[in-house]
Amino acid sequence: MAMPMFRRIPRKLEEVLGDEGTDEFIDFINDSFSANKENVVELVSDRFEKRLSEELNALRTEVKEDIAELRLELKADIAGLRIEMTEFKMEVKEEISALRVEMKTEFAEIYKLISAQTRWMLGAIVALTGIFSIIVKL
C-alpha cells in the first residue's frame, strides 16, 4: 500500500477516540482515501479510454473520407489521362496519314522523273545506235 495520507489528527479528536481509536480512525480514513483514489484513477482511465476511442473513430472516419476523395481524384485524373492519350493517338494517326499522302505524292514525282529519264535514255540509245550505224557504214 502507498504512503498513508493522514498520519495525525487533531488533538481533541485524538483525546476523544483514544490511542487505539485514533489508529483505527487514521487507518479507516487512509483506506477510504486510497479506495477513493483508485476509483478516481479508474474513472479517469475510463474517460480517457472513451475519449481516445472517440478520437480514433473520428480519425478513422476522416482518413476514410480522405482516401475516398483521393480515389475520386485519382479516377478523374486517370480518366483525363485516357482522354489525352486518345487525343494524342488520333493526332499521331492523322500525322501518319498526312505523311503517307505526302510520301505517295513524292514517290509519284520520283516515278515521273525516272520515267522521263528512262525515255530520254532510250531515245539517246536509239539515236546513238542510228548514228553509230551511219558512222560504221562510212
Backbone bond lengths (Angstrom), bond angles and torsions (degrees), N, CA, C in turn:
res aa  C-N    CA-C-N  psi(-1)  N-CA   C-N-CA  omega(-1)  CA-C   N-CA-C  phi
1 M - - - 1.444 - - 1.518 108.70 -
2 A 1.305 116.76 150.45 1.462 121.97 -178.34 1.524 110.49 -72.88
3 M 1.299 113.33 173.62 1.457 119.55 -179.10 1.532 109.94 -61.79
4 P 1.353 118.12 135.25 1.465 120.42 -177.34 1.519 111.20 -61.87
5 M 1.332 115.24 146.12 1.452 119.52 -178.36 1.535 111.08 -79.64
6 F 1.329 116.00 -36.56 1.462 120.02 179.68 1.520 109.37 -115.91
7 R 1.342 115.23 130.84 1.465 119.20 176.25 1.529 110.61 -112.89
8 R 1.315 112.82 -25.47 1.469 116.71 -179.25 1.512 109.38 -134.13
9 I 1.334 113.73 152.60 1.458 120.04 174.65 1.526 107.28 -125.02
10 P 1.314 116.99 166.77 1.469 118.17 -178.77 1.536 111.56 -58.00
11 R 1.343 116.20 148.51 1.470 122.65 -174.67 1.526 112.52 -61.35
12 K 1.294 117.60 -41.38 1.467 119.78 -178.44 1.523 110.16 -61.87
13 L 1.341 116.47 -41.69 1.455 119.87 178.32 1.517 109.94 -67.23
14 E 1.337 115.81 -35.91 1.465 120.74 178.71 1.533 109.66 -64.57
15 E 1.331 117.15 -39.08 1.461 121.14 179.38 1.525 110.57 -67.19
16 V 1.321 117.07 -38.96 1.463 120.81 -178.55 1.519 110.11 -68.64
17 L 1.350 116.68 -42.68 1.466 120.65 -175.21 1.525 113.31 -81.53
18 G 1.292 116.59 -28.29 1.464 120.01 -176.17 1.526 109.25 84.69
19 D 1.353 115.61 173.16 1.471 119.47 -176.55 1.525 111.88 -64.09
20 E 1.310 116.13 -48.46 1.470 119.47 -177.14 1.528 110.58 -67.27
21 G 1.316 117.93 -42.26 1.472 122.75 178.41 1.514 111.32 -64.31
22 T 1.346 116.25 -37.72 1.462 120.24 179.07 1.518 110.18 -63.55
23 D 1.347 115.84 -46.52 1.476 119.27 179.80 1.533 110.64 -61.46
24 E 1.329 115.52 -42.86 1.467 118.68 179.97 1.529 111.10 -66.63
25 F 1.344 116.72 -38.97 1.464 120.37 179.04 1.528 110.77 -65.28
26 I 1.336 116.82 -43.36 1.470 120.98 178.34 1.531 109.79 -62.15
27 D 1.353 115.82 -43.28 1.471 118.90 177.67 1.529 110.72 -62.07
28 F 1.340 116.11 -41.25 1.464 120.25 179.37 1.529 111.04 -62.27
29 I 1.329 117.04 -46.66 1.477 120.82 -179.84 1.530 110.26 -63.96
30 N 1.338 116.21 -44.78 1.474 119.15 179.27 1.534 111.22 -61.94
31 D 1.338 116.77 -42.87 1.473 120.10 177.72 1.529 110.94 -62.76
32 S 1.352 115.35 -41.35 1.470 119.54 -179.80 1.527 110.79 -63.90
33 F 1.328 116.35 -46.12 1.464 119.40 179.72 1.527 111.37 -66.54
34 S 1.308 115.51 -36.11 1.463 119.48 178.08 1.524 110.29 -64.04
35 A 1.335 116.92 -45.60 1.465 120.89 178.20 1.525 110.34 -63.87
36 N 1.342 115.39 -41.59 1.460 119.87 178.31 1.530 110.36 -62.35
37 K 1.328 115.74 -41.42 1.465 120.58 179.13 1.527 109.87 -61.47
38 E 1.336 116.72 -43.25 1.467 120.65 178.70 1.526 110.41 -62.99
39 N 1.345 115.75 -41.09 1.465 119.37 178.30 1.526 111.42 -63.55
40 V 1.331 115.91 -42.50 1.465 120.26 179.09 1.528 110.24 -63.65
41 V 1.330 116.34 -44.48 1.468 120.02 178.93 1.525 109.99 -61.55
42 E 1.331 116.42 -42.75 1.469 120.24 179.71 1.530 110.57 -64.68
43 L 1.338 116.39 -42.85 1.457 120.90 179.04 1.525 110.90 -63.02
44 V 1.318 116.18 -46.78 1.469 120.52 178.95 1.526 110.18 -62.84
45 S 1.315 115.99 -40.89 1.465 120.55 178.48 1.526 110.73 -62.32
46 D 1.337 116.33 -44.04 1.469 120.14 178.35 1.526 110.95 -62.48
47 R 1.333 115.86 -44.09 1.467 119.65 178.65 1.532 110.94 -62.56
48 F 1.324 115.26 -41.49 1.466 119.50 179.01 1.526 110.58 -62.95
49 E 1.337 116.35 -44.41 1.468 119.96 179.21 1.523 110.73 -62.26
50 K 1.347 115.95 -42.22 1.462 119.72 179.20 1.525 110.19 -63.40
51 R 1.313 116.18 -45.64 1.473 120.87 179.79 1.524 110.64 -63.24
52 L 1.323 115.90 -43.12 1.462 120.72 178.52 1.522 110.29 -61.89
53 S 1.328 116.07 -42.63 1.463 120.80 178.35 1.527 110.74 -62.13
54 E 1.333 116.76 -44.01 1.466 120.77 178.24 1.524 111.04 -61.51
55 E 1.325 116.21 -45.33 1.466 120.23 -179.76 1.525 111.27 -64.30
56 L 1.335 116.22 -40.62 1.467 119.49 178.24 1.524 110.98 -64.25
57 N 1.325 116.44 -41.50 1.467 119.65 177.56 1.523 110.97 -63.24
58 A 1.333 116.45 -42.08 1.463 119.98 177.50 1.526 110.37 -62.93
59 L 1.328 116.10 -41.88 1.464 120.31 178.69 1.526 110.74 -63.74
60 R 1.324 116.31 -43.91 1.475 120.09 178.21 1.526 110.40 -59.82
61 T 1.316 116.17 -44.74 1.464 120.18 179.46 1.522 110.35 -61.25
62 E 1.320 115.88 -44.83 1.461 120.40 179.95 1.525 111.02 -63.16
63 V 1.316 116.45 -42.95 1.467 120.30 179.14 1.528 110.20 -63.97
64 K 1.343 116.52 -42.37 1.467 119.77 178.10 1.523 110.75 -60.75
65 E 1.337 116.50 -42.95 1.465 120.04 178.90 1.523 110.66 -63.55
66 D 1.332 116.44 -43.41 1.464 120.00 178.69 1.524 111.26 -62.41
67 I 1.319 116.56 -41.76 1.467 120.33 179.15 1.529 109.76 -64.43
68 A 1.338 116.56 -41.14 1.472 120.03 178.65 1.527 110.34 -62.62
69 E 1.342 116.74 -42.54 1.466 120.64 177.47 1.522 110.68 -62.66
70 L 1.320 116.45 -43.86 1.462 119.80 179.33 1.523 111.21 -62.79
71 R 1.324 116.20 -39.73 1.473 119.12 177.66 1.523 110.68 -61.92
72 L 1.337 116.36 -43.98 1.461 119.53 178.66 1.525 111.07 -62.18
73 E 1.333 116.47 -44.19 1.460 120.19 178.38 1.522 110.74 -62.12
74 L 1.319 115.92 -42.92 1.461 120.34 -179.85 1.524 110.58 -63.47
75 K 1.336 116.81 -43.71 1.463 119.72 178.03 1.522 110.78 -62.00
76 A 1.330 117.06 -42.06 1.465 120.64 178.69 1.526 110.48 -63.76
77 D 1.328 116.68 -43.21 1.465 120.32 178.64 1.518 111.33 -63.45
78 I 1.322 116.89 -41.74 1.468 120.46 179.12 1.527 109.79 -64.83
79 A 1.332 117.04 -41.76 1.468 120.18 177.89 1.526 110.08 -61.98
80 G 1.331 116.51 -41.99 1.464 120.44 176.88 1.519 111.85 -61.73
81 L 1.324 115.90 -42.46 1.464 119.63 178.34 1.525 111.09 -64.15
82 R 1.314 116.82 -39.49 1.466 119.50 178.24 1.526 110.57 -62.28
83 I 1.317 116.41 -42.65 1.466 120.04 178.11 1.524 110.04 -62.08
84 E 1.330 116.85 -46.86 1.464 120.46 179.11 1.524 111.29 -60.98
85 M 1.327 116.46 -41.39 1.464 119.59 179.60 1.530 110.53 -65.30
86 T 1.331 117.40 -39.78 1.463 120.83 177.97 1.524 110.27 -63.71
87 E 1.335 116.55 -43.62 1.466 120.33 177.77 1.524 110.48 -62.15
88 F 1.318 116.53 -43.50 1.463 120.40 179.52 1.522 110.61 -63.07
89 K 1.321 115.47 -41.42 1.466 120.82 178.89 1.532 109.91 -60.51
90 M 1.325 116.83 -43.82 1.465 120.86 178.68 1.527 110.91 -64.12
91 E 1.334 116.66 -41.83 1.466 120.05 177.83 1.522 110.76 -60.90
92 V 1.324 116.47 -43.67 1.467 120.29 179.94 1.525 109.95 -63.54
93 K 1.329 117.09 -42.66 1.464 120.27 178.43 1.528 110.71 -61.30
94 E 1.333 116.46 -43.04 1.467 120.17 178.53 1.524 110.95 -62.71
95 E 1.326 116.54 -43.41 1.466 120.47 179.23 1.525 111.01 -63.17
96 I 1.329 116.46 -42.48 1.468 120.38 179.24 1.526 109.71 -64.58
97 S 1.323 116.91 -41.49 1.462 120.78 178.56 1.527 110.53 -62.14
98 A 1.333 116.67 -45.54 1.469 120.60 178.23 1.523 110.46 -62.65
99 L 1.317 117.12 -39.42 1.464 121.09 178.91 1.524 110.61 -65.17
100 R 1.316 117.49 -39.29 1.469 120.62 177.97 1.524 110.81 -63.05
101 V 1.326 116.35 -44.15 1.468 120.17 178.43 1.521 109.75 -60.97
102 E 1.321 116.38 -45.21 1.466 121.00 179.65 1.525 110.86 -62.29
103 M 1.338 116.14 -41.86 1.469 119.48 179.55 1.527 110.76 -65.61
104 K 1.336 118.22 -40.28 1.467 120.82 177.74 1.523 110.38 -61.44
105 T 1.321 116.20 -41.85 1.467 120.17 178.12 1.522 110.57 -62.36
106 E 1.323 116.01 -45.42 1.468 120.08 -179.88 1.526 110.85 -65.49
107 F 1.330 117.59 -40.88 1.471 120.24 178.06 1.531 110.38 -63.74
108 A 1.335 117.21 -39.24 1.468 120.35 177.63 1.524 110.19 -61.01
109 E 1.340 116.57 -41.30 1.475 121.01 177.39 1.526 110.25 -61.92
110 I 1.331 115.17 -44.75 1.477 119.71 -179.69 1.524 109.74 -63.17
111 Y 1.344 117.76 -42.82 1.466 120.74 179.44 1.531 110.23 -62.37
112 K 1.342 117.23 -39.52 1.469 120.59 178.11 1.523 110.44 -62.76
113 L 1.331 116.17 -44.46 1.469 119.89 179.92 1.525 110.74 -63.76
114 I 1.336 116.52 -43.83 1.471 119.94 179.23 1.529 109.69 -63.19
115 S 1.335 116.93 -41.11 1.464 120.94 179.09 1.523 110.44 -62.28
116 A 1.328 116.64 -44.38 1.473 120.42 179.25 1.521 110.21 -63.80
117 Q 1.330 116.94 -43.06 1.469 120.02 178.94 1.528 110.77 -63.76
118 T 1.309 116.69 -40.46 1.467 120.47 179.66 1.528 109.74 -63.09
119 R 1.333 118.45 -42.89 1.465 120.87 177.52 1.519 111.22 -61.89
120 W 1.326 116.05 -42.99 1.468 119.07 179.04 1.528 109.98 -63.42
121 M 1.335 115.28 -41.72 1.468 118.39 -179.70 1.533 110.42 -64.78
122 L 1.336 117.46 -44.48 1.467 120.04 178.51 1.524 111.01 -63.56
123 G 1.320 116.28 -40.67 1.475 120.01 176.92 1.510 111.07 -61.94
124 A 1.342 115.50 -41.80 1.469 119.83 179.70 1.517 109.98 -65.72
125 I 1.342 117.13 -41.14 1.474 120.56 179.95 1.529 109.83 -63.81
126 V 1.332 117.47 -43.98 1.471 120.74 178.80 1.518 109.89 -62.93
127 A 1.329 116.69 -44.42 1.466 120.47 -179.95 1.518 110.34 -64.39
128 L 1.341 116.58 -43.59 1.470 119.51 -179.51 1.524 110.57 -66.92
129 T 1.322 117.64 -35.66 1.461 120.59 177.67 1.531 109.31 -62.77
130 G 1.320 115.85 -42.97 1.475 119.38 177.95 1.507 111.19 -65.09
131 I 1.326 116.91 -41.70 1.466 120.87 -179.59 1.518 109.47 -66.99
132 F 1.326 118.63 -41.71 1.471 120.92 -179.89 1.534 110.56 -66.16
133 S 1.333 116.96 -39.10 1.462 117.01 178.81 1.526 110.91 -66.83
134 I 1.313 118.98 -33.14 1.466 120.67 175.93 1.518 108.98 -69.29
135 I 1.300 118.15 -43.01 1.464 121.86 -179.25 1.521 109.03 -64.76
136 V 1.286 118.87 -40.66 1.466 122.34 -178.27 1.542 108.78 -66.41
137 K 1.289 120.85 -37.63 1.448 123.99 179.62 1.504 110.48 -71.91
138 L 1.180 122.75 -23.81 1.451 124.30 -179.40 1.464 110.06 -79.09
